[in-house]
Amino acid sequence: MRMPLAIAVLLATAACRPAASPGSVAEAAAPASDDASAVLACPADATVMDGWNDRAPPRKIFGSTWYVGTCGITSLLVTSPQGHVLLDGATEPAGPLIEANVRALGFEPSDIKYIVNSHEHFDHAAGIAYLQRATGATVRVREPAVSTLHNGRSDRDDPQFLEEGQAFPPVTGVQPIADGETLRIGTLEITAHATPGHAPGGTSWTWRACEGERCLDMAYADSLSSISDDEYRYSDDAAHPGYLAAFRKGIDTIAALPCDVLLTPHPLASNLFARIDGREPLQDAGACRRYAESGRANLESRLARERTGTTP
């Protein structure tokens, strides 16, 4: 049975809060094997708080798009004969696991030309410094995330600024990318879409992937959960001018993305493994719209709690 996206987004809300020890770090302690057949399948009964640092079996999603992340955090490789793009670096212990997954699929890390990011929280950005060193790739993120990656730490513009465990290894030489800008490597084109809210630098990404004559619009839609530390209020426009309006605009953007295949930074938020494995349909032209509406409902619920003083 397909998990309703409204439930998945609420589960992802819990997942984005830092945990004292999310997942397991045992596998990251030793060099990761390049043999994909040696990687254990992710547990079928895992929750969103499990497996952040556990290597997932690498596999094709569709065409030139590959899953190279962990059981709890997505990392994607989009390939072309001229070079590749890596989307997200997951946690710090996951960096070597992602590198090993890239190799296990038969690709060379040195052929990755760009590393891009969904948003600048530790569970999606902490592995980028390692992967940048391992690949020599250029890191491109939207302007609000540039200083966070440089510093390895956000500031008060981030709703989760005061949460413990948010710091991560700084990334050098980060270059900004504009809303609507397209990265091109040969025939590969991948476009950035500003979707702030969960984090200031929140970015969704779209590209086309083909198998023979069949081509699909791939959408990596950023997290939409409206969670924060104990001090932040989304409704406080005096303290955070324009942030709520930008969040709502970002939700509208995701709803309107070209989207045959929805991918999300937490795989459980889009039931991704079941869809990759063929247990649920991979293609669903309405998925981005439903994902956005679930995020919108979550935000409005959060604002209602702020009005009554019962949050976070």
KETORLO-174928 format. One record per residue (C-alpha): y, z, x. Coordinates in steps of 0.5 Angstrom, whole numbers, padded with zeros to 4 digits, always signed. Example, Ala and Ser with C-alpha at 12.3 -4.5 7.8 and 13.67 -1.06 7.14 Angstrom:
BEGIN
-0009+0016+0025 -0002+0014+0027 
//
This chain:
BEGIN
+0000+0000+0000 +0007-0002+0003 +0011+0004+0004 +0018+0003+0000 +0024+0002+0005 +0028+0008+0001 +0022+0013+0004 +0022+0010+0010 +0029+0010+0012 +0029+0018+0010 +0023+0019+0015 +0027+0015+0020 +0033+0020+0019 +0028+0026+0021 +0026+0021+0027 +0033+0020+0030 +0034+0028+0031 +0033+0030+0038 +0026+0034+0038 +0024+0039+0044 +0019+0035+0046 +0018+0028+0041 +0011+0025+0043 +0007+0026+0049 +0009+0025+0056 +0002+0025+0059 +0002+0017+0060 +0008+0016+0063 +0006+0021+0069 +0002+0016+0072 +0003+0009+0073 +0002+0005+0067 -0004-0001+0067 -0002-0008+0066 -0009-0008+0062 -0007-0009+0055 -0014-0008+0053 -0014-0001+0056 -0008+0002+0051 -0011+0006+0046 -0008+0004+0039 -0003+0008+0036 -0006+0013+0031 -0006+0011+0024 -0003+0018+0021 +0002+0019+0026 +0009+0021+0023 +0016+0019+0025 +0016+0024+0030 +0010+0022+0034 +0009+0018+0040 +0016+0017+0042 +0013+0017+0049 +0006+0014+0048 +0005+0007+0050 +0003+0002+0044 -0001-0004+0045 +0003-0010+0047 +0003-0016+0042 +0006-0022+0039 +0010-0021+0033 +0011-0028+0031 +0013-0034+0036 +0017-0032+0042 +0018-0025+0039 +0013-0019+0042 +0013-0012+0041 +0013-0008+0048 +0015-0001+0046 +0012+0005+0044 +0008+0008+0038 +0014+0011+0036 +0020+0007+0039 +0021+0000+0038 +0022-0005+0044 +0022-0012+0043 +0021-0018+0048 +0024-0025+0046 +0022-0030+0051 +0024-0037+0053 +0022-0042+0059 +0028-0041+0062 +0028-0033+0061 +0028-0027+0056 +0032-0022+0053 +0029-0015+0052 +0032-0011+0046 +0032-0003+0047 +0029+0001+0053 +0027+0007+0048 +0026+0014+0052 +0026+0015+0059 +0019+0016+0060 +0018+0010+0056 +0021+0005+0061 +0015+0004+0066 +0011+0003+0060 +0015-0002+0057 +0015-0006+0064 +0007-0005+0064 +0007-0008+0057 +0011-0014+0059 +0007-0015+0065 +0001-0014+0060 +0003-0020+0056 +0003-0025+0062 +0011-0024+0063 +0015-0022+0069 +0020-0017+0068 +0024-0021+0073 +0025-0026+0068 +0028-0022+0063 +0036-0024+0064 +0039-0019+0059 +0038-0012+0056 +0041-0011+0050 +0041-0004+0045 +0041-0003+0038 +0045+0004+0039 +0047+0009+0044 +0042+0015+0043 +0037+0017+0048 +0031+0015+0044 +0033+0008+0045 +0037+0008+0051 +0035+0013+0056 +0030+0008+0059 +0035+0002+0060 +0037+0005+0067 +0030+0004+0069 +0029-0003+0066 +0035-0005+0069 +0033-0003+0076 +0026-0006+0075 +0028-0013+0072 +0035-0014+0075 +0038-0016+0068 +0045-0016+0066 +0046-0010+0060 +0050-0012+0054 +0052-0008+0049 +0058-0007+0044 +0065-0004+0047 +0064+0003+0043 +0057+0004+0047 +0059+0001+0054 +0062+0008+0056 +0056+0012+0053 +0051+0008+0057 +0056+0009+0064 +0056+0016+0063 +0049+0017+0060 +0053+0021+0054 +0057+0020+0048 +0063+0023+0046 +0066+0026+0039 +0066+0019+0036 +0058+0020+0035 +0056+0024+0029 +0050+0027+0034 +0055+0029+0040 +0053+0036+0040 +0046+0035+0039 +0041+0038+0044 +0037+0033+0048 +0042+0027+0048 +0044+0026+0055 +0040+0020+0059 +0040+0017+0066 +0047+0013+0066 +0047+0005+0067 +0051+0001+0072 +0055-0005+0071 +0054-0005+0063 +0058-0011+0060 +0061-0011+0053 +0059-0016+0048 +0063-0018+0042 +0061-0018+0034 +0058-0025+0033 +0057-0027+0040 +0051-0030+0042 +0047-0030+0048 +0044-0036+0050 +0038-0037+0055 +0036-0045+0055 +0034-0046+0048 +0034-0038+0046 +0040-0036+0042 +0041-0029+0040 +0047-0026+0036 +0050-0019+0036 +0052-0016+0029 +0057-0010+0029 +0053-0005+0025 +0056+0002+0027 +0055+0008+0023 +0049+0012+0025 +0052+0011+0032 +0059+0008+0034 +0056+0002+0038 +0051+0001+0033 +0049-0007+0033 +0044-0011+0030 +0041-0017+0033 +0038-0024+0030 +0035-0030+0033 +0030-0036+0031 +0023-0036+0033 +0018-0041+0032 +0010-0043+0031 +0010-0050+0031 +0014-0053+0026 +0014-0046+0022 +0021-0042+0024 +0023-0036+0022 +0029-0032+0022 +0028-0025+0026 +0033-0019+0024 +0033-0013+0029 +0037-0008+0024 +0040-0002+0027 +0038+0005+0024 +0042+0007+0018 +0041+0014+0017 +0047+0018+0016 +0045+0025+0020 +0050+0029+0025 +0051+0035+0028 +0053+0041+0025 +0061+0039+0026 +0061+0032+0024 +0063+0030+0017 +0063+0022+0015 +0068+0024+0010 +0073+0027+0015 +0077+0020+0016 +0083+0024+0019 +0078+0026+0025 +0074+0020+0025 +0079+0014+0022 +0076+0008+0019 +0069+0010+0021 +0066+0011+0014 +0069+0004+0012 +0066+0001+0018 +0059+0004+0016 +0059+0001+0010 +0061-0005+0012 +0055-0005+0017 +0051-0004+0011 +0054-0010+0008 +0053-0014+0014 +0045-0012+0015 +0044-0014+0007 +0047-0021+0009 +0043-0022+0015 +0039-0028+0016 +0032-0024+0015 +0025-0027+0014 +0022-0022+0018 +0025-0015+0019 +0025-0011+0025 +0027-0004+0026 +0029+0001+0032 +0023+0006+0029 +0017+0002+0027 +0015+0006+0022 +0022+0005+0018 +0020-0002+0017 +0012-0001+0017 +0012-0006+0023 +0005-0004+0026 +0002-0006+0019 +0006-0012+0018 +0004-0014+0025 -0003-0013+0024 -0004-0017+0018 -0005-0011+0013 +0002-0012+0010 +0006-0019+0010 +0010-0020+0016 +0015-0025+0012 +0019-0022+0007 +0026-0025+0005 +0029-0019+0001 +0027-0014+0007 +0034-0013+0010 +0037-0013+0003 +0033-0007+0001 +0033-0004+0008 +0041-0004+0007 +0041-0001+0000 +0036+0005+0002 +0041+0006+0008 +0047+0006+0003 +0044+0011-0002 +0042+0015+0004 +0050+0015+0006 +0052+0016-0001 +0047+0022-0002 +0050+0025+0005 +0057+0024+0002 +0056+0028-0004 +0053+0034+0000 +0059+0034+0004 +0063+0035-0002 +0059+0041-0004 +0059+0044+0003 +0051+0043+0003 +0051+0039+0009 +0048+0038+0014 
//
